[in-house]
């Protein structure tokens, strides 16, 4: 009985994890687009690294690594 209950909990966690992965990925894409990090032309210099958006991208990267 206990084994089945554990499997149900794992099954419940997977959709939540996928949802969190999607949410973080979309936020990262949005921030990177805002900073001009996605696309054909990259920003000149490293000034973008000083922004809150770039710091958030770094935080998201850490969270994504933990989830995967």
N, C-alpha and C positions, 0 to 999 in steps of 0.2 A: 504493500500500500504506500509506504513512504516514498519509494522510487517513483511512482506515478505522480505524486504530489510535487516532487522536486522537478520533474519534467514539465509539469504545467507551469511552475514558476519560471523556469528557463524560457518557455515558449512565450510567456507574458513579457519577459524582459527584452526579447529580441525586437519586437516591433517598437518598443520605447527607445531602444538603442539606435535602431535605424532612423527613427524620427529625429533623434538628437543629432545623429550624423548629418542628416539632410539639412537640419536647421543651421548647424554650425557651418556646413559647407556653403550654404546660400549666403550666410552673413559674411563669410570670408570673401566670396566672389564679389559681393556688393561693395565691401570695403576696398578690395584691391582695384575694382573698377573705378571707384571714386578717387583713389590715389593715382590712377593711371598706370597701374602695374600690369594690367591685362591689355593686350592689344599690340598693335604693330609698333607704336612709339612709346618707349619707356621714359619716365621722368629723368630730367638731367640732375646730376648731383645726388647727394644722399639726404637732402633736407626732409624728404618724406619719412625717413626713419625716425624723425623726432616727433611725429604726429601721434595723437591718441589712436587714430585708426590703425596705424602700423603696429602699435603696441597691442591693440586688440587682436590683430591678425596673428601675432606671436602667441598670445594666450590661446586663441582658437587652435593653433597648430599643436600646442601641448595637450589640449583637451582631446583633439582628434587622435593623437597618438595613444592616449590612455584608453579611449574607447575601442580602438582597433587592437 
